[in-house]
Amino acid sequence: MAITKAEIIEFYNQCRKSALAAGATDLDEALQVCLDDLSNHNFLKSSDTTQTLTSTSTTLAYPALFKSLMDGGIILNDGSYDLNPLTRISWREYREFMVSFNSGLRSVPRQYAEQNKLFYLYTPPGAAYTTTIWFWKYHAQDVSAIEFSDEFRNAIKYGTVYFKSAMQGNMKYASMWQGMYEREKQTRRLTQNTEPGVVKG
């Protein structure tokens, strides 16, 4: 069951003896800060399959809301099967390789370097490929469409109450809910490798 803004508001009302309406915007900023904080901890992953390579390509772009690449996150498909994930090299290594690169020797990309929100492939491809990029993402700036799955329900409830209380300068409630929020985040860290990943396209 999807986590909704309305249930977060209901929880806040119970905790703070408040009476916010289900569609109120009073918690929007605190809720968004909580969603941003959780995504900063690599709890939200996604994949991009929209980009293709041709024999004249040299780069792939960061997907929307890209935070960081997952391990083995760039996979090319030659039309028959997936190739081994690309391995990362430094920008300096890439530039050194390209200094002596003969453009007539385009081949199967094996490595990539990151620069300027682009993945530079080495060697540059000599044929067409479809691509899959697995990455950790930032949450969209939209509290009406919460992207986290059910196991994050309590973390979002606790975090929203904590951030809203802190914004109001109510340190009694902020301190209490911060502890609960941090413990719930730690639980999610410990279980994220044993539970199905949070995947939002």
BELLIN-V31426 format. One record per pair of residues at least 24 apart in sequence whose ideal C-beta (glycine too) atoms are under 10 Angstrom apart, sorted by the first residue. I is the first residue (numbers start at 0). J is the second residue. Records with the same first field share a line. If there is no record, write none. Layout:
I = J + J
//
This chain:
0 = 148 + 149 + 152
1 = 144 + 145 + 146 + 147 + 148 + 149 + 152
2 = 34 + 145 + 146 + 147 + 148 + 149 + 150 + 151 + 152 + 153 + 154 + 155 + 156
3 = 142 + 143 + 144 + 145 + 152
4 = 30 + 141 + 142 + 143 + 144 + 145 + 155 + 159
5 = 143
6 = 145 + 152 + 155 + 156
7 = 33 + 142 + 145 + 152 + 155 + 156 + 158 + 159 + 160
8 = 159
9 = 156
10 = 152 + 153 + 155 + 156 + 157 + 159 + 160
11 = 156 + 159 + 160 + 163 + 164
13 = 156 + 160
14 = 156 + 157 + 159 + 160 + 163 + 164 + 172 + 175 + 176
15 = 160 + 163 + 164 + 167 + 169 + 172 + 176
17 = 163
22 = 143
24 = 142
25 = 163
26 = 142 + 159 + 160 + 162 + 163 + 166
27 = 141 + 142 + 143 + 159
28 = 142 + 159 + 162 + 163 + 166
29 = 142 + 158 + 159 + 160 + 161 + 162 + 163 + 164 + 165 + 166 + 167
30 = 142 + 143 + 145 + 155 + 156 + 158 + 159 + 162 + 163
31 = 138 + 139 + 140 + 141 + 142 + 159 + 162
32 = 142 + 158 + 159 + 161 + 162 + 163 + 165 + 166
33 = 138 + 142 + 145 + 147 + 151 + 154 + 155 + 156 + 157 + 158 + 159 + 160 + 161 + 162 + 163 + 180
34 = 137 + 138 + 139 + 140 + 141 + 142 + 145 + 146 + 147 + 151 + 154 + 155 + 158 + 159
35 = 137 + 138 + 140 + 162
36 = 138 + 154 + 158 + 161 + 162 + 180 + 184
37 = 138 + 146 + 147 + 151 + 154 + 155 + 158 + 180 + 183 + 184 + 187 + 197
38 = 64 + 66 + 135 + 136 + 137 + 138 + 139 + 146 + 147 + 197
39 = 66 + 135 + 137 + 138
40 = 135 + 154 + 184 + 187 + 188 + 191
41 = 66 + 67 + 69 + 134 + 135 + 136 + 188 + 191
42 = 135 + 136 + 138 + 147 + 148 + 150 + 151 + 154 + 184 + 187 + 188 + 191 + 196 + 197
43 = 134 + 135 + 136 + 137 + 138 + 139 + 146 + 147 + 148 + 151 + 196 + 197 + 198 + 199
44 = 69 + 72 + 133 + 134 + 135 + 136 + 191 + 196 + 197 + 198 + 199
45 = 69 + 132 + 133 + 134 + 135 + 136 + 137 + 146 + 196 + 197 + 198 + 199 + 200
46 = 72 + 74 + 131 + 132 + 133 + 134 + 136 + 196 + 198 + 199 + 200
47 = 72 + 73 + 130 + 131 + 132 + 133 + 134 + 136 + 200
48 = 74 + 76 + 129 + 130 + 131 + 132 + 200
49 = 129 + 130 + 131 + 132 + 200
50 = 118 + 128 + 129 + 130 + 131 + 132
51 = 75 + 76 + 127 + 128 + 129 + 130
52 = 76 + 108 + 120 + 123 + 124 + 125 + 126 + 127 + 128 + 129 + 130
53 = 124 + 125 + 126 + 127 + 128
54 = 105 + 123 + 124 + 125 + 126 + 127 + 128
55 = 102 + 105 + 123 + 124 + 125
56 = 105 + 108 + 120 + 123 + 124 + 127 + 128 + 130
57 = 97 + 105 + 108 + 117 + 118 + 119 + 120 + 121 + 122 + 123 + 124
58 = 111 + 112 + 114 + 115 + 116 + 117 + 118 + 119 + 120 + 123
59 = 85 + 108 + 111 + 117 + 118 + 119 + 120 + 128 + 130 + 132
60 = 115 + 116 + 117 + 118 + 132
61 = 113 + 115 + 116 + 117 + 118 + 132 + 134
62 = 132 + 133 + 134 + 136
63 = 136 + 137 + 139
64 = 134 + 135 + 136 + 137 + 138 + 139 + 140 + 146 + 199
65 = 116 + 132 + 134 + 135 + 136 + 137
66 = 134 + 135 + 136 + 137 + 138
67 = 113 + 134 + 135 + 136 + 137
68 = 111 + 113 + 118 + 132 + 133 + 134 + 135
69 = 132 + 133 + 134 + 135 + 196
70 = 133
71 = 133
72 = 111 + 118 + 131 + 132 + 133 + 134 + 135
73 = 108 + 110 + 111 + 118 + 120 + 130 + 131 + 132 + 133 + 134
74 = 128 + 129 + 130 + 131 + 132 + 133
75 = 107 + 108 + 109 + 120 + 124 + 126 + 127 + 128 + 129 + 130 + 131
76 = 127 + 128 + 129 + 130 + 131
77 = 107 + 124 + 126 + 127 + 128 + 129
78 = 126 + 127 + 128 + 129
81 = 129 + 131
82 = 107 + 108 + 109 + 128
83 = 107 + 109
84 = 109 + 111 + 131 + 133
85 = 109 + 110 + 111 + 118 + 120 + 121 + 130 + 132
86 = 110 + 111
87 = 111 + 112 + 113 + 118
88 = 112 + 113 + 119 + 121
89 = 113 + 114
90 = 114 + 115 + 119
92 = 121
93 = 119 + 120 + 121
94 = 119
96 = 121 + 122
97 = 121 + 122 + 123
133 = 196 + 198
135 = 197
136 = 197 + 198 + 199
138 = 199
139 = 199
144 = 199
146 = 197 + 198 + 199
147 = 187 + 197 + 199
148 = 194 + 195 + 196 + 197 + 198 + 199
149 = 197
150 = 183 + 186 + 187 + 190 + 191 + 194 + 195 + 197
151 = 183 + 184 + 187 + 197
152 = 183
153 = 179 + 180 + 182 + 183 + 186 + 187
154 = 179 + 180 + 181 + 182 + 183 + 184 + 185 + 186 + 187
155 = 180 + 183
156 = 180 + 183
157 = 181 + 182 + 183 + 184
158 = 183 + 184
//
